[in-house]
Amino acid sequence: MAETTDEIVRHIEAERARLQTNVTELQTKVQDATNIRKQFERNPMLLPGTVIAGSLFLALLFWKR
C-alpha cells in the first residue's frame, strides 16, 4: 500500500490534533480533581469527614496509656 507524502502529512496532522484534544481534556480533568473548591462543591461532607478522621487518627497516635 503506497501512500503519498501528502497523505502521510495529513495523517500526522490529524493524529497531532487528536492528541492535543486528549491532552487538553486530561489537563482539565486533573485541574478539576485537584481543585479543592470544586471537590467541596461536589462532596460537601468530604472535608469535615476528612478532618474528623484525621483528628481521630492523631488522637489515637498520641494517646498516652
Backbone as JSON Lines, residues from 0, in Angstrom:
{"i":0,"aa":"M","n":[0.84,-1.16,0.0],"ca":[0.0,0.0,0.0],"c":[0.9,1.24,0.0]}
{"i":1,"aa":"A","n":[0.96,1.89,-1.09],"ca":[1.83,3.06,-1.22],"c":[1.03,4.31,-0.89]}
{"i":2,"aa":"E","n":[1.52,5.04,0.11],"ca":[0.88,6.3,0.49],"c":[1.74,7.45,-0.02]}
{"i":3,"aa":"T","n":[1.07,8.48,-0.42],"ca":[1.82,9.64,-0.88],"c":[2.26,10.45,0.33]}
{"i":4,"aa":"T","n":[3.2,11.33,0.09],"ca":[3.71,12.18,1.17],"c":[2.6,13.05,1.74]}
{"i":5,"aa":"D","n":[1.73,13.55,0.88],"ca":[0.63,14.4,1.35],"c":[-0.32,13.63,2.27]}
{"i":6,"aa":"E","n":[-0.59,12.37,1.94],"ca":[-1.46,11.56,2.79],"c":[-0.82,11.32,4.16]}
{"i":7,"aa":"I","n":[0.47,11.06,4.16],"ca":[1.18,10.84,5.43],"c":[1.17,12.11,6.27]}
{"i":8,"aa":"V","n":[1.41,13.24,5.63],"ca":[1.4,14.53,6.36],"c":[0.01,14.79,6.93]}
{"i":9,"aa":"R","n":[-1.04,14.56,6.15],"ca":[-2.41,14.77,6.64],"c":[-2.72,13.84,7.82]}
{"i":10,"aa":"H","n":[-2.26,12.6,7.71],"ca":[-2.47,11.64,8.8],"c":[-1.76,12.09,10.07]}
{"i":11,"aa":"I","n":[-0.53,12.54,9.94],"ca":[0.23,13.02,11.1],"c":[-0.44,14.24,11.72]}
{"i":12,"aa":"E","n":[-0.91,15.16,10.9],"ca":[-1.59,16.36,11.42],"c":[-2.89,16.01,12.12]}
{"i":13,"aa":"A","n":[-3.62,15.05,11.57],"ca":[-4.88,14.62,12.21],"c":[-4.6,13.96,13.55]}
{"i":14,"aa":"E","n":[-3.57,13.13,13.61],"ca":[-3.2,12.48,14.87],"c":[-2.72,13.51,15.89]}
{"i":15,"aa":"R","n":[-1.96,14.48,15.45],"ca":[-1.48,15.53,16.34],"c":[-2.67,16.32,16.93]}
{"i":16,"aa":"A","n":[-3.65,16.63,16.09],"ca":[-4.84,17.35,16.56],"c":[-5.62,16.5,17.57]}
{"i":17,"aa":"R","n":[-5.75,15.21,17.28],"ca":[-6.46,14.31,18.19],"c":[-5.74,14.21,19.53]}
{"i":18,"aa":"L","n":[-4.41,14.09,19.48],"ca":[-3.63,14.01,20.72],"c":[-3.71,15.31,21.52]}
{"i":19,"aa":"Q","n":[-3.71,16.44,20.84],"ca":[-3.83,17.72,21.53],"c":[-5.17,17.83,22.25]}
{"i":20,"aa":"T","n":[-6.21,17.34,21.61],"ca":[-7.53,17.33,22.24],"c":[-7.51,16.46,23.49]}
{"i":21,"aa":"N","n":[-6.88,15.29,23.4],"ca":[-6.79,14.4,24.56],"c":[-5.98,15.01,25.69]}
{"i":22,"aa":"V","n":[-4.88,15.68,25.35],"ca":[-4.05,16.31,26.38],"c":[-4.82,17.44,27.06]}
{"i":23,"aa":"T","n":[-5.54,18.22,26.29],"ca":[-6.33,19.31,26.86],"c":[-7.41,18.76,27.79]}
{"i":24,"aa":"E","n":[-8.07,17.7,27.38],"ca":[-9.1,17.08,28.21],"c":[-8.49,16.53,29.5]}
{"i":25,"aa":"L","n":[-7.33,15.91,29.39],"ca":[-6.65,15.37,30.56],"c":[-6.24,16.48,31.52]}
{"i":26,"aa":"Q","n":[-5.73,17.58,31.01],"ca":[-5.36,18.72,31.85],"c":[-6.57,19.26,32.6]}
{"i":27,"aa":"T","n":[-7.7,19.35,31.92],"ca":[-8.92,19.84,32.56],"c":[-9.36,18.9,33.68]}
{"i":28,"aa":"K","n":[-9.29,17.6,33.43],"ca":[-9.69,16.63,34.46],"c":[-8.76,16.68,35.66]}
{"i":29,"aa":"V","n":[-7.47,16.84,35.43],"ca":[-6.52,16.91,36.54],"c":[-6.75,18.18,37.35]}
{"i":30,"aa":"Q","n":[-6.98,19.29,36.67],"ca":[-7.24,20.55,37.38],"c":[-8.52,20.45,38.21]}
{"i":31,"aa":"D","n":[-9.56,19.83,37.66],"ca":[-10.8,19.65,38.4],"c":[-10.61,18.73,39.6]}
{"i":32,"aa":"A","n":[-9.82,17.68,39.42],"ca":[-9.61,16.71,40.5],"c":[-8.8,17.31,41.64]}
{"i":33,"aa":"T","n":[-7.93,18.25,41.34],"ca":[-7.08,18.84,42.38],"c":[-7.61,20.17,42.89]}
{"i":34,"aa":"N","n":[-8.73,20.62,42.39],"ca":[-9.33,21.88,42.83],"c":[-10.18,21.61,44.08]}
{"i":35,"aa":"I","n":[-9.7,22.09,45.22],"ca":[-10.39,21.83,46.5],"c":[-11.8,22.41,46.49]}
{"i":36,"aa":"R","n":[-11.97,23.58,45.94],"ca":[-13.29,24.22,45.93],"c":[-14.31,23.37,45.16]}
{"i":37,"aa":"K","n":[-13.91,22.87,43.98],"ca":[-14.83,22.04,43.2],"c":[-15.12,20.72,43.91]}
{"i":38,"aa":"Q","n":[-14.1,20.14,44.55],"ca":[-14.32,18.9,45.29],"c":[-15.32,19.13,46.43]}
{"i":39,"aa":"F","n":[-15.19,20.25,47.12],"ca":[-16.11,20.55,48.22],"c":[-17.52,20.78,47.69]}
{"i":40,"aa":"E","n":[-17.65,21.43,46.52],"ca":[-18.98,21.65,45.95],"c":[-19.64,20.33,45.57]}
{"i":41,"aa":"R","n":[-18.85,19.37,45.07],"ca":[-19.4,18.06,44.69],"c":[-19.71,17.2,45.91]}
{"i":42,"aa":"N","n":[-18.83,17.23,46.92],"ca":[-18.95,16.39,48.11],"c":[-18.8,17.26,49.36]}
{"i":43,"aa":"P","n":[-19.87,17.91,49.78],"ca":[-19.73,18.85,50.9],"c":[-19.33,18.18,52.22]}
{"i":44,"aa":"M","n":[-19.58,16.91,52.39],"ca":[-19.23,16.24,53.65],"c":[-17.82,15.65,53.62]}
{"i":45,"aa":"L","n":[-17.14,15.74,52.5],"ca":[-15.81,15.16,52.39],"c":[-14.81,15.87,53.31]}
{"i":46,"aa":"L","n":[-14.81,17.19,53.3],"ca":[-13.85,17.93,54.12],"c":[-14.08,17.72,55.62]}
{"i":47,"aa":"P","n":[-15.3,17.88,56.13],"ca":[-15.48,17.61,57.57],"c":[-15.17,16.16,57.94]}
{"i":48,"aa":"G","n":[-15.51,15.23,57.07],"ca":[-15.21,13.83,57.34],"c":[-13.72,13.57,57.39]}
{"i":49,"aa":"T","n":[-12.98,14.2,56.5],"ca":[-11.53,14.06,56.49],"c":[-10.92,14.66,57.74]}
{"i":50,"aa":"V","n":[-11.42,15.8,58.17],"ca":[-10.91,16.44,59.38],"c":[-11.18,15.56,60.6]}
{"i":51,"aa":"I","n":[-12.37,15.01,60.7],"ca":[-12.71,14.15,61.83],"c":[-11.85,12.89,61.83]}
{"i":52,"aa":"A","n":[-11.7,12.26,60.67],"ca":[-10.88,11.05,60.59],"c":[-9.42,11.36,60.93]}
{"i":53,"aa":"G","n":[-8.91,12.47,60.44],"ca":[-7.54,12.86,60.76],"c":[-7.35,13.15,62.22]}
{"i":54,"aa":"S","n":[-8.33,13.81,62.83],"ca":[-8.26,14.12,64.26],"c":[-8.27,12.84,65.09]}
{"i":55,"aa":"L","n":[-9.13,11.9,64.74],"ca":[-9.17,10.63,65.46],"c":[-7.85,9.88,65.32]}
{"i":56,"aa":"F","n":[-7.3,9.88,64.12],"ca":[-6.02,9.21,63.9],"c":[-4.92,9.83,64.76]}
{"i":57,"aa":"L","n":[-4.85,11.16,64.77],"ca":[-3.83,11.84,65.59],"c":[-4.06,11.6,67.09]}
{"i":58,"aa":"A","n":[-5.33,11.58,67.51],"ca":[-5.63,11.34,68.92],"c":[-5.17,9.93,69.33]}
{"i":59,"aa":"L","n":[-5.44,8.96,68.48],"ca":[-5.02,7.59,68.79],"c":[-3.49,7.46,68.72]}
{"i":60,"aa":"L","n":[-2.89,8.19,67.83],"ca":[-1.44,8.12,67.67],"c":[-0.7,8.67,68.89]}
{"i":61,"aa":"F","n":[-1.21,9.77,69.45],"ca":[-0.54,10.42,70.56],"c":[-1.16,10.15,71.92]}
{"i":62,"aa":"W","n":[-2.1,9.26,71.97],"ca":[-2.8,8.96,73.22],"c":[-1.85,8.22,74.16]}
{"i":63,"aa":"K","n":[-1.68,8.74,75.35],"ca":[-0.81,8.08,76.35],"c":[-1.67,7.15,77.17]}
{"i":64,"aa":"R","n":[-1.17,5.96,77.36],"ca":[-1.92,4.96,78.12],"c":[-1.43,4.9,79.53]}
